[in-house]
Amino acid sequence: MIRIGSGAGFSGDRLEPAVVLAENGELDYLVLECLAERTIALAQKRKLQNPSLGYDPLLEKRMELLLPVISKNKVRLITNMGAANPIGAAEKIVELARKLGVSVKVAAVTGDDVFHSINLEENALEVDKPLSSFGPLISANAYLGVKAILPALESGADVIITGRVADPSLFVAPMLHYYGWSLDDANRIAQGTVVGHLLECGSQICGGYFADPGKKDVPNFAHIGFPYADVDCDGTAIISKVQGTGGIISLATAKEQLLYEVTNPNEYMTPDVIADFTTVRLREIAPDTIEVSGCTGKKKSDTLKVSVGYHAGYIGEGEISYAGMNALGRAKLAGEVMYERLKDDFSDLRIDYIGSTSVHRTSFSHNVVPYEIRLRVAGKAQTIENVAKIGEEVEALYTNGPAGGGGASKYTNEVIGIVSTLISRDKINTSVVIRESVKNEEKIV
């Protein structure tokens, strides 16, 4: 039996749950999944500004906490915190290990960066337009699978750090390595994939993003635990959490996570397999304990998905609050003023009344009279100078707008757009670079 814990579900996730798992979870492997669609494009931008960066911004904080614990408890760590610079991340981990007096062997998985291999005249998957039409491209990273991670595991490394890898693959790789599954064993890999999918978002299967007070209550929510899975040789898994941690694992939390981000449950496509989630069986066998079995699969596709990041201009925002009687009326008057003054400069202009129409863009009950409203004005343009005008105009509402406006704020942000394409597997060349805290020598596997 192999036990795999999930210590992070996104880049900004909490730090301590992974430590709790590594310290008290009796794990064989700890996985930190920290890479979203836009995250790697932003990481590529940081690397362009400083070639030594490009890995996850919280890498140092996480590793300072985890390295002593995983060394003491012999837990192997797998993470995609390498983002745009897995080798730089490996070197930073070794540097931290030396400061902490911990010996560590780190394997960096490379090969997902296919910026110079994609065909710019290929249409994006989302729209019928060639990649070249989306403006300056920032990044192009293929979703690697278990095949790229296996040599790192076989190297005996304590920490395996990758760039863009499919989320479930981070969990399937140690299963395949431990049990010696064939890369062509579609059913076992599919079963491992569904387990990885249930674990990949960290606390979500334990009640995070699930709780709805009075309808779906989650106990001790402020101290929610993160999950682990005991996986047997055919991929059947028992998912639970460390005793004493908050949250709840139930059929309801498991089913919500099973369907999370799944467009076609009959064909959930990863670099490793095409999994059929409709065959999955979930069984609650004890409090906070779910058995997962039955997933089937078929042969993986001949292509890999590539996430392409591009510069999509800038967004300018301005906000100001109105409170008291007729708050919505005064906010709407301010919104009309903003529209009149900005409409000729921004073809893409949005005006929201937060507290009334900002989410659904309409009112479902005309009987509700909000006592406070925050006006938000946002627009998009190609230069930061243009979008700055929005915040300036909103700020001017202090004395040029309706009565009682206060708490104005303004922001400008670069927009990173994401589209997708496909690339043939034969264009991918992966490798593993080893860094060690004791020898600091490089090896290519």
URJO-V152032 format. One record per run of one state. SS is the DSSP state (h for helix, s for strand, l for the rest). FROM is the first residue (numbers start at 0). TO is the last residue. If there is no record, write none. Layout:
<<SS:FROM:TO> <SS:FROM:TO>>
This chain:
<<l:0:0> <s:1:7> <l:8:14> <h:15:23> <l:24:27> <s:28:31> <l:32:35> <h:36:48> <l:49:57> <h:58:72> <l:73:74> <s:75:78> <l:79:84> <h:85:99> <l:100:103> <s:104:109> <l:110:111> <s:112:112> <l:113:121> <s:122:122> <l:123:128> <s:129:129> <h:130:133> <l:134:135> <s:136:141> <l:142:142> <s:143:143> <l:144:144> <h:145:153> <l:154:157> <s:158:160> <l:161:163> <s:164:164> <l:165:167> <h:168:178> <l:179:184> <h:185:198> <l:199:200> <h:201:205> <l:206:210> <s:211:211> <l:212:214> <s:215:215> <l:216:219> <h:220:222> <s:223:223> <l:224:225> <s:226:230> <l:231:235> <s:236:240> <l:241:244> <s:245:245> <l:246:249> <h:250:258> <l:259:266> <s:267:268> <l:269:272> <s:273:275> <h:276:278> <l:279:279> <s:280:285> <l:286:287> <s:288:292> <l:293:294> <s:295:297> <l:298:301> <s:302:322> <l:323:325> <h:326:341> <l:342:347> <s:348:353> <l:354:370> <s:371:380> <l:381:382> <h:383:394> <l:395:395> <h:396:399> <l:400:404> <s:405:423> <h:424:426> <l:427:429> <s:430:435> <l:436:442> <s:443:443> <l:444:444>>
